[in-house]
Amino acid sequence: MRMRPILAGAVTASLLVPLVWGSSPSTALAAEALSEDQKAAVRALVRDTLLDNPEIIAEALEVYQERQAAEQAARSRAAIAEHHDTLIEADADDVLGNPDGDVTIVEFSDYQCGYCKRVFPELLSVIESDGNVRLVIRELPILGPESVLAARAAVASREQGLYPEFHKALMSLKGGVSEAAVMQVAAEAGLDVDALRMDMADPDLDETFSRNISLAQALGISGTPAFVIGPELVPGALSRERLTDLIEAARSE
């Protein structure tokens, strides 16, 4: 049976590269057994194989990226299991959707994140149409001082029992996030703005953000939005279909 040229080249390269550079004591000894002329010939053969079949490099990179993604997914699942209780913890009044839902979605978000705002209406629609999903928001203000200001206001609004309403309003805010804009949204959401400002100064809020940052780091989250749905970490904005599929998969776990 003849191999395709690319596959044959890949096999040849995979067999020869360890002899050239060595990846273990045995391959190192094998390389030492070659003369300098033989080593040069092997290097030339590997080089010519890669130049003649550059697809090998693309294939190798694809395999490497798939392996890295699988390893990261495994680490994320382990971290989700380890931090599960802290991750999904939230007072019923601070939960969007059904506080008693059989599936919990945890979203790490930032009020200055365009993708967070873009996916939020779809996310909310899926949750409302399902009727049995619990959404916990983990504020992750990573996009500058304005993000921190908005997140402090959002978390402080819990003292007045209006966090879900305020979160929805902030996610609908058009334009830049400024103190004036945040306070205007707060007033429109029914919050006592003077009381909100006082609650925003509470140093205990820093503990909330530190905990969220620690959770994000443990899960390997590097940006927003990022979703934990069942045992899976899913970064980036999600379509309605993908959200529905992930919810059903979590429900069947």
SVG drawing of the C-alpha trace seen along z (x, -y; Angstrom):
<svg xmlns="http://www.w3.org/2000/svg" viewBox="-41 -63 72 65">
<polyline fill="none" stroke="black" stroke-width="0.4" points="0.0,0.0 1.5,-3.4 1.2,-6.4 0.1,-9.8 3.3,-11.9 2.3,-14.4 1.6,-11.6 4.8,-9.8 6.7,-13.0 5.1,-13.6 6.0,-10.1 9.6,-10.5 9.9,-13.9 8.4,-12.5 10.9,-9.7 13.9,-11.8 13.4,-14.9 14.0,-13.1 17.3,-11.8 18.4,-15.3 17.4,-17.1 16.8,-14.4 13.8,-14.2 14.9,-11.4 18.1,-9.7 17.5,-6.9 17.0,-9.3 20.0,-11.3 22.2,-8.2 20.9,-7.3 21.8,-10.8 25.3,-10.5 25.8,-7.3 25.5,-9.2 28.5,-10.9 28.5,-14.6 27.9,-14.0 25.0,-11.7 23.4,-14.3 23.8,-16.9 22.1,-14.6 19.2,-14.0 18.8,-17.7 18.7,-18.3 16.2,-15.5 13.9,-16.9 14.3,-20.4 13.6,-19.3 10.5,-17.3 9.0,-20.3 9.8,-22.6 8.3,-20.2 5.3,-19.6 4.6,-22.7 1.2,-21.3 2.9,-19.2 3.6,-22.3 -0.1,-23.4 -1.2,-19.8 1.2,-19.8 0.0,-23.2 -3.6,-22.1 -2.8,-18.9 -0.9,-21.0 -3.8,-23.5 -6.3,-20.8 -4.2,-19.2 -3.7,-22.5 -7.5,-23.2 -8.3,-19.7 -5.8,-20.1 -7.2,-23.5 -10.8,-22.2 -9.8,-19.4 -8.2,-21.9 -11.3,-24.1 -13.6,-21.2 -11.4,-20.2 -11.4,-23.8 -15.2,-24.1 -15.7,-20.9 -13.3,-22.2 -14.9,-25.6 -18.4,-24.6 -20.1,-25.8 -18.4,-29.2 -19.0,-29.6 -22.8,-29.2 -23.4,-30.8 -25.7,-33.8 -28.7,-35.1 -32.0,-34.4 -32.7,-38.1 -29.5,-38.6 -30.3,-35.8 -31.6,-36.4 -34.1,-33.8 -35.4,-31.1 -33.7,-31.1 -34.7,-27.5 -33.8,-26.5 -32.4,-23.0 -29.5,-24.4 -27.2,-27.3 -25.4,-29.5 -22.6,-31.6 -21.5,-34.5 -18.3,-36.5 -19.0,-39.9 -17.9,-43.5 -20.3,-46.5 -17.8,-47.9 -17.7,-44.6 -19.4,-45.0 -19.7,-41.2 -21.3,-40.9 -23.9,-43.5 -24.5,-41.9 -25.2,-38.4 -27.2,-39.5 -30.6,-40.0 -30.3,-36.5 -29.2,-35.0 -32.1,-36.6 -34.5,-35.5 -33.3,-31.9 -33.5,-31.9 -37.0,-33.4 -38.3,-31.0 -36.8,-28.0 -38.2,-29.0 -36.0,-26.7 -32.5,-28.3 -30.7,-30.2 -28.3,-32.9 -25.6,-34.1 -23.5,-37.1 -19.9,-37.3 -18.7,-40.9 -15.3,-40.9 -14.4,-44.5 -11.2,-44.2 -11.6,-46.9 -10.6,-50.0 -11.7,-52.3 -15.2,-52.8 -15.7,-49.1 -14.8,-49.0 -17.1,-52.0 -20.1,-50.3 -19.4,-46.9 -19.2,-48.6 -22.5,-50.3 -24.1,-47.0 -22.9,-45.0 -23.8,-47.8 -27.3,-47.8 -27.9,-44.5 -28.3,-46.4 -31.5,-47.9 -32.7,-44.6 -32.6,-45.8 -29.5,-44.1 -31.3,-42.1 -33.1,-45.2 -30.0,-47.4 -27.8,-44.8 -30.3,-44.6 -30.4,-48.3 -26.6,-48.7 -26.4,-46.0 -28.8,-48.0 -26.8,-51.3 -25.7,-52.8 -22.5,-54.7 -19.6,-54.9 -19.8,-54.0 -19.4,-57.1 -20.3,-57.9 -23.0,-60.3 -24.5,-57.6 -24.3,-54.9 -26.1,-57.1 -28.7,-58.1 -29.4,-54.4 -29.5,-53.7 -32.2,-56.4 -34.2,-55.1 -34.0,-51.6 -35.6,-52.9 -32.4,-53.0 -31.8,-55.7 -28.7,-57.2 -27.4,-58.8 -27.7,-55.5 -26.1,-53.7 -23.0,-56.0 -22.5,-55.3 -22.8,-51.5 -20.3,-51.7 -17.7,-53.0 -18.0,-49.8 -14.5,-48.2 -16.1,-44.8 -16.9,-45.1 -13.2,-44.7 -13.5,-41.2 -16.2,-40.4 -14.1,-41.4 -11.0,-39.6 -13.0,-36.4 -14.3,-36.8 -10.8,-37.4 -9.5,-34.4 -12.3,-32.2 -11.6,-33.5 -7.9,-32.8 -8.6,-29.3 -10.8,-28.5 -8.4,-29.9 -10.7,-32.8 -8.9,-35.6 -11.7,-37.8 -15.4,-38.5 -18.0,-37.2 -17.2,-33.7 -19.9,-31.2 -19.9,-28.2 -22.8,-25.9 -22.8,-22.7 -19.3,-21.2 -18.2,-23.3 -16.4,-26.6 -17.5,-28.4 -15.7,-31.6 -17.1,-34.3 -20.5,-35.3 -22.8,-32.4 -25.7,-32.0 -29.2,-31.2 -28.8,-27.7 -25.5,-27.1 -26.9,-28.3 -29.9,-26.0 -27.7,-23.0 -25.4,-23.7 -28.4,-24.0 -29.8,-20.8 -26.4,-19.0 -26.0,-20.3 -29.6,-19.2 -28.7,-15.6 -25.6,-15.4"/>
</svg>
